[in-house]
Amino acid sequence: MKELQSRLRLGWFVFVALVVLTVAEYYVVTTSPPGAITIAMLLVFQFADAGLIIWYFMHVSQLWRAHDAPQQRTT
């Protein structure tokens, strides 16, 4: 039960983080003048978005876990 609660809490954290990043992106686009600083800020937000999505939804972090490695067949 604790593991389920932990996973749900992490899921909600990722959801809220993605919403906050999206709102921040919108704020930067609508209030900042076009320029290199604005583009740099948006790139940072986009890399953070992509990192969260790749880590949580695509389960890339599980690729390097030793206990999840496929077992060799011995026949």
Rosetta blueprint (number, residue, H / E / L):
1 M L
2 K H
3 E H
4 L H
5 Q H
6 S H
7 R H
8 L H
9 R H
10 L H
11 G H
12 W H
13 F H
14 V H
15 F H
16 V H
17 A H
18 L H
19 V H
20 V H
21 L H
22 T H
23 V H
24 A H
25 E H
26 Y H
27 Y H
28 V H
29 V H
30 T H
31 T H
32 S L
33 P L
34 P L
35 G L
36 A H
37 I H
38 T H
39 I H
40 A H
41 M H
42 L H
43 L H
44 V H
45 F H
46 Q H
47 F H
48 A H
49 D H
50 A H
51 G H
52 L H
53 I H
54 I H
55 W H
56 Y H
57 F H
58 M L
59 H L
60 V H
61 S H
62 Q H
63 L H
64 W H
65 R L
66 A H
67 H H
68 D H
69 A L
70 P L
71 Q L
72 Q L
73 R L
74 T L
75 T L
